[in-house]
Amino acid sequence: MPQMTPAEMAKQIGSGLLSFPVTHFRPDFSFDAAPYREHVGWMLSHGPAGLFAAGGTGEFFNLSAGEIASVVKAAVDEVKGAVPVIAPCGMSTAIAKELAQSAESAGADGLLLLPNYLVNSEQAGLAAHIEAVCKSTRLGVIVYNRDNAILNEDTLARLCERCPNLVGFKDGVGDIELMTRIYAKMGDRLTYVGGLPTAETFALPYLEMGVTTYSSAIFNFVPEFAKDFYAAVRRRDREAVFQGLRDFVLPYIAIRNRRKGYAVSIVKAGCAAVGRPAGPVRPPLTDLDAGEMEMLKALIAQLPEAAQRAAA
């Protein structure tokens, strides 16, 4: 299938719920392509608007460039153009450009540009980095605003003028004033994606700022709950949203917050808990311990029967 244009990709990802498939590893930490493809196909059957292969939840930071290409190609081959497959790029400008070109060759429909490695930068430096990546590819680019790569509204506006394929803005900062300034300045020029850890927590207030979608990690193991929660957000059903937060999301976050790095580890644990194991996380991450795993299983067991059936 032909790759989507940047505009087509942006429109599609803004139309529904997004997710990041975990990356499947064998006990020796090598990439296990067959169960990964099966998992991507299973996620696809639950109707996401787009999938981010080898993203943050997919352990981008723990993969080699060759492995990222293999994961992206596996996702593309499984999805077959049904929804956009967004590939990751990041690190240095040179590496990000290489990853962007590799993703384009692998058949990805777009790119998520993650923060540059380690250093803090001025706005001019961040802009030069992002522009170089955008100009290295024909794919649509979503810039991930978080950590040491935080753009202001003026820098973003200048980048959009210079880079027509910069079509998405993913917020991982949680600065409501900044997000409001960005949307007030840019309006519908960009598709806005919620990207804070456990994005469900922020989904309702972010919707009021033009953020129509977010990336749901829990879609990996409780997709029906994730979809129902998203639907409640989109219809602005505060009662249903806060019920979902109380019953599942906030207790889930309490387990996640027990250890550093558990934002990824707990998703793989959730997959194992519903009978869809994806192998271990790679160091420096650590897996949940036995007690934490039992806590997560008990939490999932409290979900409505229909959601449990969909997860199994």
C-alpha positions as CSV (number, residue, x, y, z in Angstrom):
1,M,0.0,0.0,0.0
2,P,1.3,3.5,-0.7
3,Q,2.4,5.6,2.2
4,M,0.0,8.3,3.4
5,T,0.8,11.9,2.7
6,P,1.6,14.1,5.8
7,A,-1.9,15.6,5.6
8,E,-3.6,12.3,5.4
9,M,-1.6,10.9,8.3
10,A,-2.3,13.9,10.5
11,K,-6.0,13.7,9.8
12,Q,-6.2,10.0,10.5
13,I,-4.3,10.1,13.8
14,G,-6.5,13.0,15.0
15,S,-9.7,11.0,14.4
16,G,-9.4,8.4,17.2
17,L,-7.4,6.7,19.9
18,L,-3.7,5.9,19.4
19,S,-1.4,3.4,21.0
20,F,2.2,2.2,21.2
21,P,2.7,-1.6,20.8
22,V,5.2,-3.0,23.2
23,T,8.2,-4.6,21.5
24,H,8.4,-8.4,22.1
25,F,11.7,-9.8,23.3
26,R,13.0,-13.3,23.8
27,P,14.6,-14.3,27.2
28,D,17.9,-13.3,25.7
29,F,16.5,-9.8,24.8
30,S,16.5,-10.4,21.1
31,F,13.5,-9.0,19.1
32,D,10.8,-11.7,18.6
33,A,9.1,-10.7,15.4
34,A,6.4,-13.3,15.1
35,P,4.5,-12.6,18.4
36,Y,5.1,-8.9,17.8
37,R,3.3,-9.1,14.5
38,E,0.5,-11.1,16.1
39,H,0.1,-8.5,18.8
40,V,0.0,-5.6,16.3
41,G,-2.7,-7.5,14.4
42,W,-4.7,-8.1,17.6
43,M,-4.4,-4.4,18.5
44,L,-5.5,-3.4,15.0
45,S,-8.6,-5.6,15.4
46,H,-9.7,-3.3,18.3
47,G,-9.7,-0.2,16.1
48,P,-6.9,2.2,16.9
49,A,-6.6,5.3,14.7
50,G,-2.8,4.8,14.5
51,L,0.0,2.8,15.9
52,F,3.5,4.0,17.0
53,A,6.0,1.2,16.4
54,A,9.1,1.1,18.6
55,G,8.0,4.3,20.4
56,G,8.5,5.0,24.1
57,T,6.4,2.1,25.3
58,G,8.1,0.0,22.5
59,E,11.5,0.8,24.2
60,F,12.9,3.0,21.4
61,F,15.7,4.0,23.8
62,N,16.7,0.3,24.2
63,L,16.9,-0.6,20.5
64,S,19.6,-0.3,17.9
65,A,19.0,1.5,14.6
66,G,18.8,-1.9,12.9
67,E,16.3,-3.2,15.4
68,I,14.1,-0.1,15.1
69,A,14.0,-0.7,11.3
70,S,13.0,-4.3,11.9
71,V,10.3,-3.4,14.3
72,V,8.9,-0.7,12.1
73,K,9.0,-3.1,9.0
74,A,7.2,-5.8,11.0
75,A,4.4,-3.4,12.0
76,V,4.1,-2.0,8.5
77,D,3.8,-5.6,7.0
78,E,1.2,-6.5,9.6
79,V,-1.0,-3.4,9.3
80,K,-0.9,-3.3,5.5
81,G,-2.0,0.3,5.3
82,A,-5.2,0.0,7.5
83,V,-4.0,2.7,9.8
84,P,-0.9,4.9,9.9
85,V,2.3,3.3,11.3
86,I,4.4,6.0,13.0
87,A,8.1,5.3,13.4
88,P,10.4,6.9,16.0
89,C,13.5,9.0,15.4
90,G,15.6,10.9,17.8
91,M,19.0,11.1,19.5
92,S,21.4,13.4,17.6
93,T,20.4,15.2,14.5
94,A,22.5,12.9,12.3
95,I,21.0,9.7,13.9
96,A,17.5,11.2,13.7
97,K,17.9,11.8,10.0
98,E,19.2,8.3,9.4
99,L,16.3,6.8,11.4
100,A,13.8,9.0,9.4
101,Q,15.1,7.8,6.1
102,S,15.2,4.2,7.3
103,A,11.5,4.5,8.4
104,E,10.5,5.9,5.1
105,S,12.2,3.0,3.3
106,A,10.5,0.5,5.7
107,G,7.1,1.9,4.6
108,A,6.1,3.9,7.7
109,D,3.5,6.6,7.3
110,G,4.9,9.2,9.6
111,L,7.6,10.0,12.2
112,L,7.5,10.8,15.9
113,L,10.6,13.0,16.6
114,L,11.6,12.3,20.2
115,P,13.8,14.7,22.3
116,N,17.4,15.0,21.3
117,Y,19.8,13.1,23.5
118,L,20.9,14.5,26.9
119,V,21.7,18.2,26.2
120,N,19.5,21.2,26.9
121,S,19.2,23.6,24.0
122,E,18.1,27.1,23.1
123,Q,15.0,27.5,20.9
124,A,17.2,28.2,17.8
125,G,19.1,25.0,18.3
126,L,16.0,22.9,18.8
127,A,14.5,24.5,15.7
128,A,17.5,23.8,13.6
129,H,17.5,20.1,14.7
130,I,13.8,19.7,13.9
131,E,14.0,21.4,10.6
132,A,16.9,19.2,9.5
133,V,15.0,16.1,10.3
134,C,11.8,17.4,8.6
135,K,13.8,18.2,5.4
136,S,15.4,14.8,5.4
137,T,12.2,13.0,4.7
138,R,8.9,13.2,2.8
139,L,7.0,11.7,5.8
140,G,4.8,13.7,8.0
141,V,6.5,14.5,11.3
142,I,5.0,14.8,14.8
143,V,7.3,16.6,17.2
144,Y,7.3,15.4,20.8
145,N,7.5,18.3,23.2
146,R,8.9,17.1,26.5
147,D,11.9,16.9,28.8
148,N,14.9,18.8,27.3
149,A,13.1,19.6,24.0
150,I,10.4,22.1,24.8
151,L,9.3,24.4,22.0
152,N,7.4,27.7,22.6
153,E,4.6,28.9,20.3
154,D,6.8,31.3,18.3
155,T,9.4,28.7,17.5
156,L,6.8,26.2,16.5
157,A,5.1,28.7,14.2
158,R,8.3,29.4,12.4
159,L,9.0,25.7,12.0
160,C,5.6,25.2,10.5
161,E,6.2,27.9,8.0
162,R,9.5,26.3,6.9
163,C,8.5,22.7,7.2
164,P,5.2,21.8,5.5
165,N,5.6,18.1,6.6
166,L,5.6,19.1,10.3
167,V,2.0,18.2,10.9
168,G,1.7,17.0,14.5
169,F,2.5,18.2,18.0
170,K,2.6,15.7,20.9
171,D,2.7,17.3,24.4
172,G,4.5,15.5,27.2
173,V,5.0,18.6,29.4
174,G,1.7,19.3,31.0
175,D,2.1,23.0,30.9
176,I,-1.5,24.2,30.4
177,E,-0.5,27.8,29.7
178,L,2.0,26.8,27.1
179,M,-0.4,24.4,25.4
180,T,-3.1,27.1,25.4
181,R,-0.6,29.6,23.8
182,I,0.4,27.0,21.2
183,Y,-3.2,26.2,20.2
184,A,-4.2,29.8,20.2
185,K,-1.4,30.6,17.7
186,M,-1.4,27.5,15.6
187,G,-5.1,26.4,15.6
188,D,-5.8,23.6,13.1
189,R,-2.4,23.9,11.4
190,L,-1.3,20.9,13.5
191,T,-2.9,17.7,14.9
192,Y,-2.4,17.7,18.7
193,V,-1.6,14.5,20.6
194,G,-1.6,14.0,24.4
195,G,1.6,12.4,25.4
196,L,1.9,12.6,29.1
197,P,2.5,9.4,31.0
198,T,-0.8,7.6,31.4
199,A,-2.4,10.1,29.1
200,E,-5.9,9.1,30.3
201,T,-5.4,11.2,33.4
202,F,-5.1,14.4,31.4
203,A,-7.4,13.6,28.5
204,L,-10.5,15.6,29.5
205,P,-8.8,18.9,30.3
206,Y,-6.6,18.6,27.2
207,L,-9.6,18.1,24.9
208,E,-10.7,21.6,25.8
209,M,-7.3,22.8,24.4
210,G,-7.7,21.2,21.0
211,V,-6.0,17.9,21.8
212,T,-8.4,15.5,20.2
213,T,-6.4,12.3,20.7
214,Y,-3.7,10.7,22.9
215,S,-1.5,7.7,23.0
216,S,-2.9,5.0,25.3
217,A,-0.3,2.5,26.6
218,I,-3.0,0.4,28.4
219,F,-4.6,-0.3,24.9
220,N,-1.9,-3.0,24.8
221,F,-3.8,-5.2,27.3
222,V,-7.2,-3.7,28.0
223,P,-8.2,-2.2,24.7
224,E,-11.9,-2.2,25.3
225,F,-11.5,-0.2,28.5
226,A,-9.2,2.2,26.7
227,K,-11.6,2.7,23.9
228,D,-14.6,3.2,26.2
229,F,-12.6,5.7,28.3
230,Y,-11.6,7.6,25.1
231,A,-15.3,7.7,24.0
232,A,-16.3,9.1,27.3
233,V,-13.6,11.8,27.0
234,R,-14.8,12.8,23.5
235,R,-18.4,13.1,24.5
236,R,-17.3,15.0,27.6
237,D,-18.9,12.6,30.0
238,R,-17.3,13.7,33.2
239,E,-19.0,11.1,35.3
240,A,-17.8,8.2,33.2
241,V,-14.3,9.6,32.9
242,F,-13.9,10.0,36.6
243,Q,-15.4,6.6,37.3
244,G,-12.8,5.1,34.9
245,L,-10.0,7.1,36.7
246,R,-11.1,5.9,40.1
247,D,-11.7,2.3,39.2
248,F,-8.6,1.6,37.1
249,V,-6.4,4.5,35.9
250,L,-5.4,6.0,39.3
251,P,-4.8,2.6,41.0
252,Y,-2.8,1.6,37.9
253,I,-0.7,4.8,38.3
254,A,-0.1,3.9,41.9
255,I,1.5,0.6,40.9
256,R,3.5,2.3,38.1
257,N,4.9,4.9,40.5
258,R,6.4,2.3,42.8
259,R,9.6,2.1,40.8
260,K,11.5,4.2,38.2
261,G,11.0,3.1,34.7
262,Y,7.7,1.3,35.4
263,A,5.8,3.4,32.8
264,V,7.0,0.8,30.3
265,S,7.5,-2.2,32.6
266,I,3.9,-2.1,33.8
267,V,2.6,-2.3,30.2
268,K,4.5,-5.5,29.5
269,A,3.3,-6.8,32.8
270,G,-0.3,-6.0,31.8
271,C,0.2,-8.0,28.6
272,A,1.5,-11.0,30.6
273,A,-1.4,-10.6,33.0
274,V,-4.0,-11.1,30.3
275,G,-2.2,-14.0,28.7
276,R,-0.4,-12.0,25.9
277,P,3.2,-12.1,27.2
278,A,5.7,-9.9,25.4
279,G,8.9,-11.0,27.2
280,P,11.0,-9.0,29.6
281,V,11.9,-5.3,29.4
282,R,15.6,-4.6,28.5
283,P,18.0,-3.1,31.0
284,P,18.3,-0.6,32.4
285,L,14.5,-1.1,33.0
286,T,13.3,-3.8,35.4
287,D,10.2,-5.9,35.4
288,L,7.5,-5.8,38.1
289,D,8.1,-8.1,41.1
290,A,5.8,-10.9,41.9
291,G,3.8,-8.9,44.4
292,E,3.3,-6.0,42.1
293,M,2.2,-8.4,39.3
294,E,-0.5,-9.8,41.6
295,M,-1.7,-6.3,42.3
296,L,-2.0,-5.6,38.6
297,K,-3.8,-8.8,37.9
298,A,-6.3,-8.1,40.7
299,L,-6.9,-4.6,39.3
300,I,-7.5,-5.9,35.8
301,A,-9.9,-8.6,37.2
302,Q,-12.1,-5.8,38.6
303,L,-12.9,-4.5,35.1
304,P,-16.2,-5.3,33.5
305,E,-16.4,-8.8,32.0
306,A,-16.6,-7.6,28.4
307,A,-13.3,-5.7,28.8
308,Q,-11.6,-8.8,30.3
309,R,-12.8,-11.0,27.4
310,A,-11.4,-8.5,24.9
311,A,-8.1,-8.5,26.7
312,A,-7.7,-12.3,26.8
